[in-house]
Amino acid sequence: MMNVLLIILTVIFIIESIFEVRYFYQIRTIFNQSGRIEPTKRVQRIITIETQWSWISWIFLLLLFVLPDMYTAVLICIITLIETWVVYELYNAREYAKQINQK
């Protein structure tokens, strides 16, 4: 049963990673098309968090291969939870960027 849960969480993480990259580039495109050189502070904060999380998630993923099995489930849960939060923030930042650049 635990293996099924880990597989489901891993699939969720991969799907969220695809959306993370997609939202990140959409935010960049919105600001490039609007003629703004720098994103707003709110969006810049989310971009910074996303960039830091990208590096940290790779470290966590590498730890999955090194840690014993009993820590793998906890680590997958933490990675998926943080990835969900980052994708949620990127989605909100994208909507905010669309809103302020339509004015």
Phi and psi in degrees as GROMACS dihedral restraints (atoms count N, CA, C in turn):
[ dihedral_restraints ]
;  ai    aj    ak    al  type     phi  dphi    fc
    3     4     5     6     1   -64.6    20    10
    4     5     6     7     1   -37.8    20    10
    6     7     8     9     1   -63.2    20    10
    7     8     9    10     1   -38.6    20    10
    9    10    11    12     1   -64.4    20    10
   10    11    12    13     1   -42.7    20    10
   12    13    14    15     1   -61.9    20    10
   13    14    15    16     1   -43.7    20    10
   15    16    17    18     1   -65.5    20    10
   16    17    18    19     1   -37.9    20    10
   18    19    20    21     1   -65.6    20    10
   19    20    21    22     1   -43.0    20    10
   21    22    23    24     1   -62.9    20    10
   22    23    24    25     1   -45.0    20    10
   24    25    26    27     1   -64.7    20    10
   25    26    27    28     1   -36.6    20    10
   27    28    29    30     1   -66.5    20    10
   28    29    30    31     1   -41.7    20    10
   30    31    32    33     1   -64.0    20    10
   31    32    33    34     1   -42.5    20    10
   33    34    35    36     1   -60.4    20    10
   34    35    36    37     1   -43.2    20    10
   36    37    38    39     1   -60.9    20    10
   37    38    39    40     1   -43.3    20    10
   39    40    41    42     1   -65.0    20    10
   40    41    42    43     1   -43.5    20    10
   42    43    44    45     1   -63.2    20    10
   43    44    45    46     1   -43.5    20    10
   45    46    47    48     1   -65.0    20    10
   46    47    48    49     1   -34.5    20    10
   48    49    50    51     1   -63.7    20    10
   49    50    51    52     1   -38.3    20    10
   51    52    53    54     1   -63.5    20    10
   52    53    54    55     1   -45.3    20    10
   54    55    56    57     1   -66.0    20    10
   55    56    57    58     1   -34.7    20    10
   57    58    59    60     1   -59.9    20    10
   58    59    60    61     1   -48.5    20    10
   60    61    62    63     1   -64.9    20    10
   61    62    63    64     1   -41.9    20    10
   63    64    65    66     1   -61.7    20    10
   64    65    66    67     1   -49.1    20    10
   66    67    68    69     1   -64.3    20    10
   67    68    69    70     1   -39.0    20    10
   69    70    71    72     1   -59.8    20    10
   70    71    72    73     1   -47.2    20    10
   72    73    74    75     1   -71.7    20    10
   73    74    75    76     1   -30.4    20    10
   75    76    77    78     1   -65.5    20    10
   76    77    78    79     1   -39.7    20    10
   78    79    80    81     1   -62.7    20    10
   79    80    81    82     1   -46.3    20    10
   81    82    83    84     1   -59.7    20    10
   82    83    84    85     1   -42.8    20    10
   84    85    86    87     1   -64.6    20    10
   85    86    87    88     1   -41.2    20    10
   87    88    89    90     1   -58.8    20    10
   88    89    90    91     1   -46.1    20    10
   90    91    92    93     1   -72.4    20    10
   91    92    93    94     1   -34.2    20    10
   93    94    95    96     1   -66.8    20    10
   94    95    96    97     1   -40.2    20    10
   96    97    98    99     1   -73.3    20    10
   97    98    99   100     1   -26.9    20    10
   99   100   101   102     1   -79.5    20    10
  100   101   102   103     1   -15.1    20    10
  102   103   104   105     1    90.4    20    10
  103   104   105   106     1     0.6    20    10
  105   106   107   108     1   -77.4    20    10
  106   107   108   109     1   137.7    20    10
  108   109   110   111     1   -81.8    20    10
  109   110   111   112     1   -44.8    20    10
  111   112   113   114     1  -115.8    20    10
  112   113   114   115     1   138.2    20    10
  114   115   116   117     1   -67.7    20    10
  115   116   117   118     1   165.0    20    10
  117   118   119   120     1   -66.4    20    10
  118   119   120   121     1   166.4    20    10
  120   121   122   123     1   -60.7    20    10
  121   122   123   124     1   -39.6    20    10
  123   124   125   126     1   -62.1    20    10
  124   125   126   127     1   -48.3    20    10
  126   127   128   129     1   -68.7    20    10
  127   128   129   130     1   -38.0    20    10
  129   130   131   132     1   -61.9    20    10
  130   131   132   133     1   -37.8    20    10
  132   133   134   135     1   -62.7    20    10
  133   134   135   136     1   -43.5    20    10
  135   136   137   138     1   -66.6    20    10
  136   137   138   139     1   -39.7    20    10
  138   139   140   141     1   -63.7    20    10
  139   140   141   142     1   -40.6    20    10
  141   142   143   144     1   -63.3    20    10
  142   143   144   145     1   -44.9    20    10
  144   145   146   147     1   -61.0    20    10
  145   146   147   148     1   -42.3    20    10
  147   148   149   150     1   -64.2    20    10
  148   149   150   151     1   -41.8    20    10
  150   151   152   153     1   -64.1    20    10
  151   152   153   154     1   -44.8    20    10
  153   154   155   156     1   -64.1    20    10
  154   155   156   157     1   -42.3    20    10
  156   157   158   159     1   -64.0    20    10
  157   158   159   160     1   -35.1    20    10
  159   160   161   162     1   -57.6    20    10
  160   161   162   163     1   -45.1    20    10
  162   163   164   165     1   -69.2    20    10
  163   164   165   166     1   -43.3    20    10
  165   166   167   168     1   -65.0    20    10
  166   167   168   169     1   -39.4    20    10
  168   169   170   171     1   -64.8    20    10
  169   170   171   172     1   -34.7    20    10
  171   172   173   174     1   -64.3    20    10
  172   173   174   175     1   -38.2    20    10
  174   175   176   177     1   -64.4    20    10
  175   176   177   178     1   -44.6    20    10
  177   178   179   180     1   -61.7    20    10
  178   179   180   181     1   -41.7    20    10
  180   181   182   183     1   -63.5    20    10
  181   182   183   184     1   -38.5    20    10
  183   184   185   186     1   -67.5    20    10
  184   185   186   187     1   -34.1    20    10
  186   187   188   189     1   -64.8    20    10
  187   188   189   190     1   -27.1    20    10
  189   190   191   192     1   -59.1    20    10
  190   191   192   193     1   -31.7    20    10
  192   193   194   195     1   -81.6    20    10
  193   194   195   196     1   -17.2    20    10
  195   196   197   198     1  -101.9    20    10
  196   197   198   199     1   -36.6    20    10
  198   199   200   201     1   -72.4    20    10
  199   200   201   202     1   155.3    20    10
  201   202   203   204     1   -64.9    20    10
  202   203   204   205     1   162.5    20    10
  204   205   206   207     1   -59.9    20    10
  205   206   207   208     1   -32.4    20    10
  207   208   209   210     1   -68.3    20    10
  208   209   210   211     1   -22.6    20    10
  210   211   212   213     1   -90.9    20    10
  211   212   213   214     1   -15.7    20    10
  213   214   215   216     1   -62.1    20    10
  214   215   216   217     1   -44.6    20    10
  216   217   218   219     1   -62.4    20    10
  217   218   219   220     1   -43.9    20    10
  219   220   221   222     1   -63.8    20    10
  220   221   222   223     1   -43.4    20    10
  222   223   224   225     1   -66.1    20    10
  223   224   225   226     1   -41.9    20    10
  225   226   227   228     1   -62.2    20    10
  226   227   228   229     1   -41.6    20    10
  228   229   230   231     1   -62.7    20    10
  229   230   231   232     1   -43.7    20    10
  231   232   233   234     1   -65.2    20    10
  232   233   234   235     1   -46.0    20    10
  234   235   236   237     1   -60.1    20    10
  235   236   237   238     1   -45.9    20    10
  237   238   239   240     1   -66.8    20    10
  238   239   240   241     1   -39.2    20    10
  240   241   242   243     1   -63.6    20    10
  241   242   243   244     1   -46.9    20    10
  243   244   245   246     1   -66.3    20    10
  244   245   246   247     1   -40.2    20    10
  246   247   248   249     1   -62.1    20    10
  247   248   249   250     1   -39.4    20    10
  249   250   251   252     1   -61.7    20    10
  250   251   252   253     1   -43.9    20    10
  252   253   254   255     1   -64.2    20    10
  253   254   255   256     1   -42.7    20    10
  255   256   257   258     1   -63.9    20    10
  256   257   258   259     1   -43.8    20    10
  258   259   260   261     1   -64.3    20    10
  259   260   261   262     1   -40.0    20    10
  261   262   263   264     1   -61.4    20    10
  262   263   264   265     1   -45.1    20    10
  264   265   266   267     1   -66.1    20    10
  265   266   267   268     1   -39.9    20    10
  267   268   269   270     1   -64.6    20    10
  268   269   270   271     1   -39.5    20    10
  270   271   272   273     1   -61.4    20    10
  271   272   273   274     1   -46.3    20    10
  273   274   275   276     1   -63.5    20    10
  274   275   276   277     1   -39.6    20    10
  276   277   278   279     1   -65.6    20    10
  277   278   279   280     1   -38.4    20    10
  279   280   281   282     1   -64.1    20    10
  280   281   282   283     1   -44.8    20    10
  282   283   284   285     1   -64.2    20    10
  283   284   285   286     1   -40.1    20    10
  285   286   287   288     1   -64.2    20    10
  286   287   288   289     1   -42.5    20    10
  288   289   290   291     1   -64.5    20    10
  289   290   291   292     1   -40.6    20    10
  291   292   293   294     1   -61.0    20    10
  292   293   294   295     1   -43.6    20    10
  294   295   296   297     1   -63.9    20    10
  295   296   297   298     1   -48.0    20    10
  297   298   299   300     1   -75.9    20    10
  298   299   300   301     1   -21.9    20    10
  300   301   302   303     1   -90.1    20    10
  301   302   303   304     1    -6.4    20    10
  303   304   305   306     1   -83.3    20    10
  304   305   306   307     1   -16.3    20    10
